[in-house]
Amino acid sequence: MSTVQDSTEQEVRRIGAELADAFPSAGHSPMRALDSRAMELAARDRELKAALFRFVDVVPACRSLDDLARHLTGFLEEVPETPPSLAAAMRIAHTRPGRAALGAAAAGGVKHMAHRFIVGESPAAALEVLRGLWKRGVASTVDLLGEATVTEAEADNYARRCTEALEEIAREAARWPERPVLERDSAGRLPRANVSVKVSALTPLLRPDAPERGRDDAACRLRPLLRRARELDAHIHIDMESLDSREAVLELVLGLLREDEFREGPSAGLVLQAYLRDSPEQLTTILEWARSCPRTPPVQIRLVKGAYWDHELVEARQHGWPTPVFEVKADCDRNFEALTRRLVHARELVRVAIGSHNLRSVAHAIAVSRQAGGSDQDLELQVLRGLGDELQDALAASGLRVRTYCPVGDLVAGMAYLVRRLLENTSNDSFLHEQATGTPLEELLAAP
Amino acid sequence: MTDLPEFSNEPILELRRASVRAGLADALAAVDETLPLEVPAMIGGEVTPGSASFESSDPGEPSRVVARAARATEDDARAAVAIASRAAPGWAAIGAEARAQALLGAAEWLRARRLELAALEVRECAKPWPEADGDVCEAIDFLEYYARAAVALEAGRTLLQVPGERNELRYVPRGVVAVISPWNFPLAIPCGMTAAALATGNAVVLKPAEQSPACALRLVQALRAGGVPPEAISLLPGFGEVGAALVHDPGVHTIAFTGSLPVGLEIVRAAAEVAPGQRHLKRVVAELGGKNCVIVASDADLDEAVPAIVSSAFVYAGQKCSAAARVLVDEAIADALIERVAGAVRVLVVGQASSLGTDVPPVIEEAAAERVNGYAEMAERDGRIVARGGEAADGGLPEAGWFCPPIVAADLAGDSPVLREEVFGPLLTIERVRDVDAALEVLDGLPFALTGGLFARDPAVIRKVRERTPVGNLYVNRGITGAMVGRQPFGGNRLSGTGTKAGGPDYLLHFVEPRAVTENTMRHGLVV
């Protein structure tokens, strides 16, 4: 190991340990502890986990408490060994009043869990949470949950909701107190209002085989949104979804931001998914683009692991295609760190955000950023609401800029998102799962 | 042979990658340069242009001639059957492993020409690229799957053995198989029926649809290149009279047919006649029509149901026997479903099969377009049209070619023919039902039972439909087309077919005769 790598590793361990110390003490909220136990139970038993997820997934479509209870017991009946607590629930469901009680309890439970991940039913309802975060030194980006877009009307409606969210958040954010860490980096000012947008919701025409159709249709709705963001001084971040739409999304974003009218705003960003084997080439494309058309403010790249791992794996297996994602966690983690390094060294071209709950990945990003001679203000860290809350607090307490991804929407809309998050949270090799089950800090911070 | 890798499906092109898409235009241009293809009649070793000919053309541009084909005659049919009868014993005698090698060779020949063959389907049948490529892959799958299955079948089945006797059950070929195939899967369907017959040691005379002779020519070339003797696979391009001659020929043992119900019934009737000199009962393997229903329960996830229904109904302009024709939706969510399906269909693009941006290609020929338009008028009369697609983008359908807009109709009168008859085109109807039980009652009354769909999440509802559905292929919470060899054995019940399952473990049994042999192994009290 070279001395540079050596000193990086030392730094990673030191920063990681500091952050771990800054974590709020566990179990301070009894409700939070309850969730963790439910998650833990689900993580141990695959069948039970599947049953619970299928129930969570169907809750919005249930028409009555009776209907809810029938679905819950229907799923649980398929679990070979039902835990005693759930067996009792199933016995209750033999009578109609019993089903009503069970349905109400289950709906309440799901709603409670949903609220851990979803900050409000509407942007207006979320404002209080956003303000609270800001006051505690945490920036936010709002993601509007919704049903899949299959029609023009649905795409128009999503674009309208995004515009309204931008307006409401910008209006509210103007009243927030100053938080210099969150509002400025070496490239200049950072907007307070920040909205993440999904291209799949902006058009019904995404076709994996014909990306230009979705790209062009989405552009018609994204262009006015970018204009409005520029007027409001807000940031628009274009999320990345499954590989099926990646080409359309990337071409859309790079194409629009190259247009003359957007060369000087709004602040905008895109996403790089480290679980994709070809993500290094994607980064090369993005950096070459950034070099060829400089813009102020620079585009922000959010590096994430990627949230569609199971989907990508299943789709590739069903079609007999090479797996586009890393199948071994350590390979993915190593790629994440390599991309982090490249991004940190490309800061004259792009703003860098690292979206991760993996303490090692986060500490590594901070370490290489400092080693590269960068100021902490030129590294943004991002977490998901409900999953990265402790890390968020630790980062804020350490004086770093952290932004929390805050989904907004009703339960119906949120459920698909929620199920994905739950899957991630209870997957056996997830960092959060390892952390929750007491893996020693030394191991958590070891190089992948 | 024993070291053959386990069967797996030929991977379709990953067209979501630009690098993969980049090769398509060149492949199409290369094929265009060879058009029109000359398709001869191939009767054993004899290759003849025939005394008369006919043409196949591009449904998206009918002035483009894709193939000029010999028009085989009834005499040609008799000659081909006679040659096949003489060749069959020899082809049977070489054994399943040698025959499997020939089929695998054919698969390799197709594999080496995947883009070229898909391009030919784009032109001859207006099959859009992803579908055309899928068809080529399915043809390869049938060859690979049946080759392996025939080797396994040759070993026979285990019987009860008692002292003093040796019992064995073997499967032997039936003789000559007439394959009569449709144009909508112009390689895969003729290939599947032919490969099953050949793998089990039968000789084949193939009469492909008159709309797709060029694709059939490629199939026969592949088989012969792989090592199937010319006498064991003859090609008779032509029309109904050739098919009828084959069906009536006393030298034919098995008729494998995929097509319409009326023709299928004619074949079944004709096959029941025993001609003078005929010493066997003809067997019919038939895959006929469908009127496929998708049930949408009140707890369905519409985010998934809507795209799956739309693609099941309109991919390849609905010209698949498995395509969705009727949606039976729980009245509690019917308005939402109708609105979303209608909106999704309004943005569908009607266009050329060669464009990857096309959602709905033209139908196969003028008569098909007239039939579809007729049903569309009927739907308008008997109910209401809730969406007509393909007109949003530039205000009209392409000029030349047999283009039909995708149509969704709802609330049709219960006695409308549109609800009963197979349209085989881009027309979908949506009906409200009280609940899943009411939907099952509708299914009970249907003559067809090919594919069916269910969108529901309650395990009890899924169980109930699984047990009560009459269909041969039920798809739960997904689209209802795209059966894969080895994964979704395909075929219908009731008037949809003879219940045979293409691409499944039992299919080959329809091409063989079981023979049990019992030998006395006791001689003067000694068991030898």
Chai-1 contact restraints between the chains, C-beta under 6 A:
chainA,res_idxA,chainB,res_idxB,connection_type,confidence,min_distance_angstrom,max_distance_angstrom,comment,restraint_id
A,V58,B,D299,contact,1.0,0.0,6.0,A-B,restraint_1
A,V58,B,R457,contact,1.0,0.0,6.0,A-B,restraint_2
A,A61,B,D299,contact,1.0,0.0,6.0,A-B,restraint_3
A,H71,B,D458,contact,1.0,0.0,6.0,A-B,restraint_4
A,G74,B,D458,contact,1.0,0.0,6.0,A-B,restraint_5
A,G74,B,P459,contact,1.0,0.0,6.0,A-B,restraint_6
A,G74,B,A460,contact,1.0,0.0,6.0,A-B,restraint_7
A,E78,B,P459,contact,1.0,0.0,6.0,A-B,restraint_8
A,E147,B,D303,contact,1.0,0.0,6.0,A-B,restraint_9
A,A148,B,D303,contact,1.0,0.0,6.0,A-B,restraint_10
A,V150,B,V306,contact,1.0,0.0,6.0,A-B,restraint_11
A,V150,B,R340,contact,1.0,0.0,6.0,A-B,restraint_12
A,V150,B,A344,contact,1.0,0.0,6.0,A-B,restraint_13
A,T151,B,G343,contact,1.0,0.0,6.0,A-B,restraint_14
A,T151,B,A344,contact,1.0,0.0,6.0,A-B,restraint_15
A,A153,B,G343,contact,1.0,0.0,6.0,A-B,restraint_16
A,P204,B,V347,contact,1.0,0.0,6.0,A-B,restraint_17
A,P208,B,R16,contact,1.0,0.0,6.0,A-B,restraint_18
A,D209,B,L15,contact,1.0,0.0,6.0,A-B,restraint_19
A,D209,B,P130,contact,1.0,0.0,6.0,A-B,restraint_20
A,D209,B,L356,contact,1.0,0.0,6.0,A-B,restraint_21
A,A210,B,L356,contact,1.0,0.0,6.0,A-B,restraint_22
A,A210,B,G357,contact,1.0,0.0,6.0,A-B,restraint_23
A,R213,B,G357,contact,1.0,0.0,6.0,A-B,restraint_24
A,D244,B,R16,contact,1.0,0.0,6.0,A-B,restraint_25
A,H319,B,P11,contact,1.0,0.0,6.0,A-B,restraint_26
A,H319,B,I12,contact,1.0,0.0,6.0,A-B,restraint_27
A,G320,B,N9,contact,1.0,0.0,6.0,A-B,restraint_28
A,G320,B,P11,contact,1.0,0.0,6.0,A-B,restraint_29
A,W321,B,P11,contact,1.0,0.0,6.0,A-B,restraint_30
A,W321,B,E14,contact,1.0,0.0,6.0,A-B,restraint_31
